[in-house]
């Protein structure tokens, strides 16, 4: 399954230009049909060996039963620069994605969507390239202001940048640290939060990214130590 790409081994200024071009193509509206399949994406680094690993799991959206698992490992072609992490992670994510038997209806990323200094985190960057509904579901804040949500599951607060709403801070489990949810592509903020809550199974992380996290850790142990 081939997807759109672009050069990844570029200068910082070229990376900024690519981000600007992709940001103009973002669609922050819902697709009409609810997803039948949901993919989770996570990336792990073997820093001593300079390897980056990506894992993607595809689940049935109703039962959350596993349908497919793929992974890939590469050497990164772009240095670590805050705000440009997708240039380190993007190539290996796309390599793994191309191994899937079919395109999932929705993709959840352990990372940011539009809650990003230039409005294009990993979920938005890859979401545009694969042109699928995508959600950024991060464990920590990259940017934005918010007030702490109440401690009950489902409580949320607005995440904003210069008074513009870019996502929500969502409590996915009682008395547990919240997640930072922002739309990546072809989804609204409200639906993104709904999908993350709907994919929960009693853990802090939604099931797609929770399983992808474990798979990425397994791949890292096997290939990178």
C-alpha atoms as an extended CHARMM CRD file, in Angstrom:
* protein
*
       225  EXT
         1         1  UNK       CA              0.0000000000        0.0000000000        0.0000000000  PROA      1               0.0000000000
         2         2  UNK       CA              1.7850000000        3.0930000000       -1.2720000000  PROA      2               0.0000000000
         3         3  UNK       CA              1.2720000000        6.4810000000        0.3620000000  PROA      3               0.0000000000
         4         4  UNK       CA              2.3860000000       10.0310000000       -0.3160000000  PROA      4               0.0000000000
         5         5  UNK       CA              5.7720000000       11.1070000000        1.0240000000  PROA      5               0.0000000000
         6         6  UNK       CA              8.3530000000       13.8720000000        0.6540000000  PROA      6               0.0000000000
         7         7  UNK       CA             12.1120000000       14.2660000000        1.2770000000  PROA      7               0.0000000000
         8         8  UNK       CA             12.9740000000       13.7490000000        4.9490000000  PROA      8               0.0000000000
         9         9  UNK       CA             16.7380000000       14.3820000000        5.0220000000  PROA      9               0.0000000000
        10        10  UNK       CA             16.3530000000       18.1370000000        4.6410000000  PROA      10              0.0000000000
        11        11  UNK       CA             17.6060000000       21.3210000000        6.2590000000  PROA      11              0.0000000000
        12        12  UNK       CA             15.7230000000       22.9400000000        9.1260000000  PROA      12              0.0000000000
        13        13  UNK       CA             14.4550000000       25.7000000000        6.8450000000  PROA      13              0.0000000000
        14        14  UNK       CA             13.2780000000       23.1360000000        4.2870000000  PROA      14              0.0000000000
        15        15  UNK       CA             11.5100000000       21.2460000000        7.0830000000  PROA      15              0.0000000000
        16        16  UNK       CA              9.7050000000       24.4370000000        8.1320000000  PROA      16              0.0000000000
        17        17  UNK       CA              8.6200000000       24.9610000000        4.5150000000  PROA      17              0.0000000000
        18        18  UNK       CA              7.2780000000       21.4040000000        4.2630000000  PROA      18              0.0000000000
        19        19  UNK       CA              5.3390000000       21.9000000000        7.4900000000  PROA      19              0.0000000000
        20        20  UNK       CA              3.7940000000       25.0890000000        6.1240000000  PROA      20              0.0000000000
        21        21  UNK       CA              2.7170000000       23.3560000000        2.9130000000  PROA      21              0.0000000000
        22        22  UNK       CA              1.2000000000       20.3970000000        4.7420000000  PROA      22              0.0000000000
        23        23  UNK       CA             -0.5390000000       22.6010000000        7.3090000000  PROA      23              0.0000000000
        24        24  UNK       CA             -2.4250000000       24.3300000000        4.4890000000  PROA      24              0.0000000000
        25        25  UNK       CA             -3.8620000000       20.9390000000        3.5220000000  PROA      25              0.0000000000
        26        26  UNK       CA             -5.2330000000       20.1070000000        6.9710000000  PROA      26              0.0000000000
        27        27  UNK       CA             -8.9420000000       19.3220000000        7.1660000000  PROA      27              0.0000000000
        28        28  UNK       CA            -10.4080000000       19.6580000000       10.6530000000  PROA      28              0.0000000000
        29        29  UNK       CA            -13.8680000000       18.3310000000        9.8640000000  PROA      29              0.0000000000
        30        30  UNK       CA            -15.4060000000       14.9360000000       10.5570000000  PROA      30              0.0000000000
        31        31  UNK       CA            -15.8150000000       12.2850000000        7.8940000000  PROA      31              0.0000000000
        32        32  UNK       CA            -19.4540000000       11.1420000000        7.6230000000  PROA      32              0.0000000000
        33        33  UNK       CA            -19.0620000000        7.4860000000        8.5980000000  PROA      33              0.0000000000
        34        34  UNK       CA            -17.9230000000        6.1810000000       11.9980000000  PROA      34              0.0000000000
        35        35  UNK       CA            -14.7370000000        4.0820000000       11.8880000000  PROA      35              0.0000000000
        36        36  UNK       CA            -14.9140000000        0.3090000000       11.6040000000  PROA      36              0.0000000000
        37        37  UNK       CA            -11.1860000000       -0.0650000000       12.2670000000  PROA      37              0.0000000000
        38        38  UNK       CA             -8.8370000000        1.9880000000       14.4370000000  PROA      38              0.0000000000
        39        39  UNK       CA             -5.0520000000        1.8980000000       14.2200000000  PROA      39              0.0000000000
        40        40  UNK       CA             -2.6540000000        2.8310000000       16.9960000000  PROA      40              0.0000000000
        41        41  UNK       CA              0.8440000000        4.1500000000       16.2260000000  PROA      41              0.0000000000
        42        42  UNK       CA              3.8190000000        4.3740000000       18.5630000000  PROA      42              0.0000000000
        43        43  UNK       CA              7.5230000000        5.0200000000       18.0190000000  PROA      43              0.0000000000
        44        44  UNK       CA             10.4890000000        3.9590000000       20.1520000000  PROA      44              0.0000000000
        45        45  UNK       CA             14.1940000000        4.8550000000       19.9430000000  PROA      45              0.0000000000
        46        46  UNK       CA             17.2930000000        2.7280000000       20.5730000000  PROA      46              0.0000000000
        47        47  UNK       CA             19.4750000000        5.7180000000       21.3000000000  PROA      47              0.0000000000
        48        48  UNK       CA             22.7570000000        3.8880000000       21.7480000000  PROA      48              0.0000000000
        49        49  UNK       CA             22.4000000000        2.2550000000       18.3450000000  PROA      49              0.0000000000
        50        50  UNK       CA             20.7070000000        5.2480000000       16.6700000000  PROA      50              0.0000000000
        51        51  UNK       CA             17.6530000000        3.2580000000       15.5750000000  PROA      51              0.0000000000
        52        52  UNK       CA             14.0120000000        4.2500000000       15.4880000000  PROA      52              0.0000000000
        53        53  UNK       CA             11.2230000000        1.6670000000       15.6160000000  PROA      53              0.0000000000
        54        54  UNK       CA              7.5630000000        2.1130000000       14.6680000000  PROA      54              0.0000000000
        55        55  UNK       CA              4.7030000000       -0.2100000000       15.5150000000  PROA      55              0.0000000000
        56        56  UNK       CA              1.1440000000       -0.0440000000       14.2060000000  PROA      56              0.0000000000
        57        57  UNK       CA             -1.7260000000       -2.1640000000       15.4870000000  PROA      57              0.0000000000
        58        58  UNK       CA             -5.1580000000       -2.2560000000       13.8520000000  PROA      58              0.0000000000
        59        59  UNK       CA             -8.1910000000       -3.0350000000       16.0130000000  PROA      59              0.0000000000
        60        60  UNK       CA            -11.8740000000       -3.5700000000       15.3820000000  PROA      60              0.0000000000
        61        61  UNK       CA            -13.5150000000       -0.3390000000       16.5560000000  PROA      61              0.0000000000
        62        62  UNK       CA            -16.3680000000       -2.0930000000       18.3770000000  PROA      62              0.0000000000
        63        63  UNK       CA            -14.6990000000       -5.0730000000       20.0640000000  PROA      63              0.0000000000
        64        64  UNK       CA            -11.1700000000       -3.6110000000       20.0410000000  PROA      64              0.0000000000
        65        65  UNK       CA             -9.9450000000       -7.0560000000       19.0340000000  PROA      65              0.0000000000
        66        66  UNK       CA             -6.6150000000       -7.1770000000       17.1970000000  PROA      66              0.0000000000
        67        67  UNK       CA             -6.8000000000       -7.3910000000       13.4060000000  PROA      67              0.0000000000
        68        68  UNK       CA             -3.2400000000       -6.7020000000       12.2810000000  PROA      68              0.0000000000
        69        69  UNK       CA              0.1940000000       -5.7150000000       13.5650000000  PROA      69              0.0000000000
        70        70  UNK       CA              3.0980000000       -4.2970000000       11.5530000000  PROA      70              0.0000000000
        71        71  UNK       CA              6.4210000000       -2.6910000000       12.4110000000  PROA      71              0.0000000000
        72        72  UNK       CA              9.5320000000       -1.1670000000       10.8840000000  PROA      72              0.0000000000
        73        73  UNK       CA             13.0200000000       -0.1420000000       11.9940000000  PROA      73              0.0000000000
        74        74  UNK       CA             15.2960000000        2.5000000000       10.4740000000  PROA      74              0.0000000000
        75        75  UNK       CA             18.1790000000        4.7800000000       11.2160000000  PROA      75              0.0000000000
        76        76  UNK       CA             16.8410000000        8.3370000000       11.5590000000  PROA      76              0.0000000000
        77        77  UNK       CA             17.7870000000       10.7760000000        8.7960000000  PROA      77              0.0000000000
        78        78  UNK       CA             16.9720000000       13.9590000000       10.7210000000  PROA      78              0.0000000000
        79        79  UNK       CA             18.4560000000       15.2390000000       13.9970000000  PROA      79              0.0000000000
        80        80  UNK       CA             16.4640000000       15.7300000000       17.1850000000  PROA      80              0.0000000000
        81        81  UNK       CA             15.0720000000       19.2710000000       17.0220000000  PROA      81              0.0000000000
        82        82  UNK       CA             12.0760000000       20.3060000000       19.1550000000  PROA      82              0.0000000000
        83        83  UNK       CA              9.0400000000       20.9420000000       16.9660000000  PROA      83              0.0000000000
        84        84  UNK       CA             10.4630000000       18.8430000000       14.1180000000  PROA      84              0.0000000000
        85        85  UNK       CA             10.2380000000       15.4060000000       15.7070000000  PROA      85              0.0000000000
        86        86  UNK       CA              7.9960000000       14.1370000000       12.9140000000  PROA      86              0.0000000000
        87        87  UNK       CA             10.9910000000       14.3600000000       10.5660000000  PROA      87              0.0000000000
        88        88  UNK       CA             12.7380000000       11.7360000000       12.7220000000  PROA      88              0.0000000000
        89        89  UNK       CA              9.6850000000        9.5510000000       13.2290000000  PROA      89              0.0000000000
        90        90  UNK       CA              7.7560000000       10.0350000000        9.9910000000  PROA      90              0.0000000000
        91        91  UNK       CA              9.7980000000        7.8690000000        7.5990000000  PROA      91              0.0000000000
        92        92  UNK       CA              9.6760000000        4.7560000000        9.7830000000  PROA      92              0.0000000000
        93        93  UNK       CA              5.9620000000        5.2540000000       10.5040000000  PROA      93              0.0000000000
        94        94  UNK       CA              5.2420000000        5.4090000000        6.7780000000  PROA      94              0.0000000000
        95        95  UNK       CA              7.3580000000        2.2970000000        6.1450000000  PROA      95              0.0000000000
        96        96  UNK       CA              5.3180000000        0.3990000000        8.7070000000  PROA      96              0.0000000000
        97        97  UNK       CA              2.0500000000        1.8490000000        7.3960000000  PROA      97              0.0000000000
        98        98  UNK       CA              2.7830000000        0.6560000000        3.8660000000  PROA      98              0.0000000000
        99        99  UNK       CA              2.9220000000       -2.9280000000        5.2060000000  PROA      99              0.0000000000
       100       100  UNK       CA             -0.7260000000       -2.8400000000        6.2900000000  PROA      100             0.0000000000
       101       101  UNK       CA             -3.1720000000       -4.9850000000        4.3430000000  PROA      101             0.0000000000
       102       102  UNK       CA             -5.5960000000       -2.0900000000        4.0710000000  PROA      102             0.0000000000
       103       103  UNK       CA             -6.0410000000        1.4880000000        5.2030000000  PROA      103             0.0000000000
       104       104  UNK       CA             -7.5930000000        1.8360000000        8.6900000000  PROA      104             0.0000000000
       105       105  UNK       CA            -10.5820000000        4.1320000000        9.0940000000  PROA      105             0.0000000000
       106       106  UNK       CA             -8.9750000000        6.0970000000       11.9350000000  PROA      106             0.0000000000
       107       107  UNK       CA             -5.3870000000        6.3840000000       13.1860000000  PROA      107             0.0000000000
       108       108  UNK       CA             -4.4310000000        7.3210000000       16.7610000000  PROA      108             0.0000000000
       109       109  UNK       CA             -0.8780000000        8.5160000000       17.3080000000  PROA      109             0.0000000000
       110       110  UNK       CA              1.0760000000        8.6290000000       20.5430000000  PROA      110             0.0000000000
       111       111  UNK       CA              1.9840000000       12.2260000000       19.7920000000  PROA      111             0.0000000000
       112       112  UNK       CA              0.5590000000       15.6120000000       18.8890000000  PROA      112             0.0000000000
       113       113  UNK       CA             -1.9000000000       16.7340000000       16.2600000000  PROA      113             0.0000000000
       114       114  UNK       CA             -2.4390000000       20.4710000000       15.8020000000  PROA      114             0.0000000000
       115       115  UNK       CA             -1.3680000000       21.1460000000       19.4150000000  PROA      115             0.0000000000
       116       116  UNK       CA              2.0830000000       21.9870000000       18.1080000000  PROA      116             0.0000000000
       117       117  UNK       CA              4.1440000000       25.1950000000       17.7570000000  PROA      117             0.0000000000
       118       118  UNK       CA              3.5240000000       25.2410000000       13.9940000000  PROA      118             0.0000000000
       119       119  UNK       CA              0.2250000000       23.3810000000       14.0480000000  PROA      119             0.0000000000
       120       120  UNK       CA              1.6090000000       20.1670000000       12.5730000000  PROA      120             0.0000000000
       121       121  UNK       CA              2.5880000000       17.4420000000       15.0190000000  PROA      121             0.0000000000
       122       122  UNK       CA              3.1420000000       13.8300000000       14.0050000000  PROA      122             0.0000000000
       123       123  UNK       CA             -0.5780000000       12.9800000000       13.8130000000  PROA      123             0.0000000000
       124       124  UNK       CA             -1.2230000000       15.9300000000       11.4950000000  PROA      124             0.0000000000
       125       125  UNK       CA              1.9340000000       15.4370000000        9.4330000000  PROA      125             0.0000000000
       126       126  UNK       CA              1.3040000000       11.7540000000        8.7520000000  PROA      126             0.0000000000
       127       127  UNK       CA             -2.4660000000       12.2020000000        8.6970000000  PROA      127             0.0000000000
       128       128  UNK       CA             -2.1850000000       14.5170000000        5.6880000000  PROA      128             0.0000000000
       129       129  UNK       CA              0.2440000000       12.2050000000        3.8890000000  PROA      129             0.0000000000
       130       130  UNK       CA             -1.9740000000        9.1320000000        4.3150000000  PROA      130             0.0000000000
       131       131  UNK       CA             -5.1410000000       11.2540000000        4.0330000000  PROA      131             0.0000000000
       132       132  UNK       CA             -6.9520000000        9.3960000000        6.8240000000  PROA      132             0.0000000000
       133       133  UNK       CA             -8.7240000000       10.6490000000        9.9470000000  PROA      133             0.0000000000
       134       134  UNK       CA             -6.0030000000       10.9890000000       12.5840000000  PROA      134             0.0000000000
       135       135  UNK       CA             -5.8130000000       11.8980000000       16.2620000000  PROA      135             0.0000000000
       136       136  UNK       CA             -2.9000000000       13.0560000000       18.3720000000  PROA      136             0.0000000000
       137       137  UNK       CA             -3.1090000000       11.4590000000       21.8070000000  PROA      137             0.0000000000
       138       138  UNK       CA             -0.0900000000       12.5790000000       23.8220000000  PROA      138             0.0000000000
       139       139  UNK       CA              0.9070000000       11.7330000000       27.3780000000  PROA      139             0.0000000000
       140       140  UNK       CA              2.3540000000       15.1880000000       28.0210000000  PROA      140             0.0000000000
       141       141  UNK       CA              1.8300000000       18.7720000000       26.9430000000  PROA      141             0.0000000000
       142       142  UNK       CA              4.0010000000       20.1550000000       24.1690000000  PROA      142             0.0000000000
       143       143  UNK       CA              2.4100000000       23.5920000000       24.0040000000  PROA      143             0.0000000000
       144       144  UNK       CA             -0.7420000000       25.3600000000       25.1060000000  PROA      144             0.0000000000
       145       145  UNK       CA             -2.5510000000       26.6160000000       28.1880000000  PROA      145             0.0000000000
       146       146  UNK       CA             -5.1510000000       24.6850000000       30.1640000000  PROA      146             0.0000000000
       147       147  UNK       CA             -6.7750000000       24.1980000000       33.5220000000  PROA      147             0.0000000000
       148       148  UNK       CA             -6.6400000000       20.8200000000       35.2230000000  PROA      148             0.0000000000
       149       149  UNK       CA             -9.7810000000       18.7540000000       34.5250000000  PROA      149             0.0000000000
       150       150  UNK       CA            -11.7420000000       17.1260000000       37.3240000000  PROA      150             0.0000000000
       151       151  UNK       CA            -10.5140000000       13.7490000000       38.5370000000  PROA      151             0.0000000000
       152       152  UNK       CA            -13.3890000000       11.6910000000       37.1150000000  PROA      152             0.0000000000
       153       153  UNK       CA            -13.0240000000        9.7990000000       33.8350000000  PROA      153             0.0000000000
       154       154  UNK       CA            -14.4100000000       11.7980000000       30.9260000000  PROA      154             0.0000000000
       155       155  UNK       CA            -13.6620000000       15.1780000000       32.4730000000  PROA      155             0.0000000000
       156       156  UNK       CA            -11.9160000000       17.5460000000       30.0900000000  PROA      156             0.0000000000
       157       157  UNK       CA            -10.6560000000       21.0840000000       29.7250000000  PROA      157             0.0000000000
       158       158  UNK       CA             -9.7920000000       23.1840000000       26.7080000000  PROA      158             0.0000000000
       159       159  UNK       CA             -6.1920000000       23.2150000000       25.4680000000  PROA      159             0.0000000000
       160       160  UNK       CA             -5.5300000000       26.5460000000       23.7810000000  PROA      160             0.0000000000
       161       161  UNK       CA             -2.7080000000       28.4370000000       22.0920000000  PROA      161             0.0000000000
       162       162  UNK       CA             -3.1000000000       32.2300000000       22.2320000000  PROA      162             0.0000000000
       163       163  UNK       CA             -6.7910000000       31.7540000000       23.0900000000  PROA      163             0.0000000000
       164       164  UNK       CA             -7.3680000000       29.4510000000       20.1010000000  PROA      164             0.0000000000
       165       165  UNK       CA             -8.7100000000       25.9990000000       21.0010000000  PROA      165             0.0000000000
       166       166  UNK       CA             -6.4160000000       23.3010000000       19.6120000000  PROA      166             0.0000000000
       167       167  UNK       CA             -7.4760000000       20.2850000000       21.6670000000  PROA      167             0.0000000000
       168       168  UNK       CA             -8.5870000000       19.0530000000       25.0550000000  PROA      168             0.0000000000
       169       169  UNK       CA             -6.9480000000       17.8410000000       28.2250000000  PROA      169             0.0000000000
       170       170  UNK       CA             -8.8690000000       14.6270000000       28.8260000000  PROA      170             0.0000000000
       171       171  UNK       CA             -9.1110000000       12.4430000000       31.9290000000  PROA      171             0.0000000000
       172       172  UNK       CA             -9.3370000000        8.8880000000       30.6090000000  PROA      172             0.0000000000
       173       173  UNK       CA             -9.2230000000        7.1690000000       34.0080000000  PROA      173             0.0000000000
       174       174  UNK       CA            -10.2960000000        8.3020000000       37.4740000000  PROA      174             0.0000000000
       175       175  UNK       CA             -7.5250000000        9.8800000000       39.5480000000  PROA      175             0.0000000000
       176       176  UNK       CA             -4.9520000000        9.4490000000       36.7570000000  PROA      176             0.0000000000
       177       177  UNK       CA             -2.9190000000       11.9780000000       34.7810000000  PROA      177             0.0000000000
       178       178  UNK       CA             -4.8710000000       13.2860000000       31.7740000000  PROA      178             0.0000000000
       179       179  UNK       CA             -4.0140000000       12.9240000000       28.1010000000  PROA      179             0.0000000000
       180       180  UNK       CA             -3.5430000000       15.7740000000       25.6300000000  PROA      180             0.0000000000
       181       181  UNK       CA             -5.8420000000       15.0870000000       22.6890000000  PROA      181             0.0000000000
       182       182  UNK       CA             -5.8090000000       17.1410000000       19.4980000000  PROA      182             0.0000000000
       183       183  UNK       CA             -7.1160000000       16.4860000000       16.0040000000  PROA      183             0.0000000000
       184       184  UNK       CA             -4.5830000000       15.3850000000       13.4470000000  PROA      184             0.0000000000
       185       185  UNK       CA             -6.5480000000       15.4040000000       10.1880000000  PROA      185             0.0000000000
       186       186  UNK       CA            -10.1290000000       14.9010000000        8.9920000000  PROA      186             0.0000000000
       187       187  UNK       CA            -11.6400000000       15.0400000000       12.4830000000  PROA      187             0.0000000000
       188       188  UNK       CA            -12.8840000000       17.6850000000       14.9070000000  PROA      188             0.0000000000
       189       189  UNK       CA            -11.6590000000       18.2950000000       18.4390000000  PROA      189             0.0000000000
       190       190  UNK       CA            -14.9240000000       17.0560000000       19.9190000000  PROA      190             0.0000000000
       191       191  UNK       CA            -14.9820000000       13.8380000000       17.9050000000  PROA      191             0.0000000000
       192       192  UNK       CA            -11.3060000000       13.1910000000       18.6350000000  PROA      192             0.0000000000
       193       193  UNK       CA            -12.0330000000       13.2880000000       22.3780000000  PROA      193             0.0000000000
       194       194  UNK       CA            -15.0630000000       11.0310000000       21.8880000000  PROA      194             0.0000000000
       195       195  UNK       CA            -13.0520000000        8.4720000000       19.9210000000  PROA      195             0.0000000000
       196       196  UNK       CA            -10.2700000000        8.3800000000       22.5240000000  PROA      196             0.0000000000
       197       197  UNK       CA            -12.7470000000        7.8080000000       25.3450000000  PROA      197             0.0000000000
       198       198  UNK       CA            -14.6030000000        5.2040000000       23.3180000000  PROA      198             0.0000000000
       199       199  UNK       CA            -11.4130000000        3.2450000000       22.7300000000  PROA      199             0.0000000000
       200       200  UNK       CA            -10.5920000000        2.9620000000       26.4360000000  PROA      200             0.0000000000
       201       201  UNK       CA            -10.5360000000       -0.2910000000       28.3420000000  PROA      201             0.0000000000
       202       202  UNK       CA             -9.8230000000        0.8270000000       31.8870000000  PROA      202             0.0000000000
       203       203  UNK       CA             -6.3000000000        2.0880000000       31.2690000000  PROA      203             0.0000000000
       204       204  UNK       CA             -4.9700000000        5.6040000000       30.9740000000  PROA      204             0.0000000000
       205       205  UNK       CA             -4.0880000000        5.0830000000       27.3070000000  PROA      205             0.0000000000
       206       206  UNK       CA             -6.7260000000        4.1820000000       24.7160000000  PROA      206             0.0000000000
       207       207  UNK       CA             -6.3880000000        0.6030000000       23.5710000000  PROA      207             0.0000000000
       208       208  UNK       CA             -4.9380000000        1.3510000000       20.1000000000  PROA      208             0.0000000000
       209       209  UNK       CA             -1.9560000000        3.3710000000       21.3630000000  PROA      209             0.0000000000
       210       210  UNK       CA             -1.5650000000        1.2010000000       24.4780000000  PROA      210             0.0000000000
       211       211  UNK       CA             -1.1140000000       -1.8980000000       22.3350000000  PROA      211             0.0000000000
       212       212  UNK       CA              1.0820000000       -0.0450000000       19.8620000000  PROA      212             0.0000000000
       213       213  UNK       CA              3.2840000000        1.0730000000       22.7690000000  PROA      213             0.0000000000
       214       214  UNK       CA              3.7910000000       -2.5060000000       23.9200000000  PROA      214             0.0000000000
       215       215  UNK       CA              4.4920000000       -3.6500000000       20.3700000000  PROA      215             0.0000000000
       216       216  UNK       CA              7.0300000000       -0.8620000000       19.7980000000  PROA      216             0.0000000000
       217       217  UNK       CA              8.7760000000       -1.8210000000       23.0460000000  PROA      217             0.0000000000
       218       218  UNK       CA              8.8820000000       -5.4700000000       21.9340000000  PROA      218             0.0000000000
       219       219  UNK       CA             10.3470000000       -4.5210000000       18.5520000000  PROA      219             0.0000000000
       220       220  UNK       CA             12.9270000000       -2.3330000000       20.2740000000  PROA      220             0.0000000000
       221       221  UNK       CA             14.0170000000       -5.2260000000       22.5280000000  PROA      221             0.0000000000
       222       222  UNK       CA             14.3340000000       -7.6030000000       19.5790000000  PROA      222             0.0000000000
       223       223  UNK       CA             16.0570000000       -5.2730000000       17.1220000000  PROA      223             0.0000000000
       224       224  UNK       CA             17.7200000000       -2.5390000000       19.0660000000  PROA      224             0.0000000000
       225       225  UNK       CA             18.2840000000       -3.4710000000       22.6820000000  PROA      225             0.0000000000
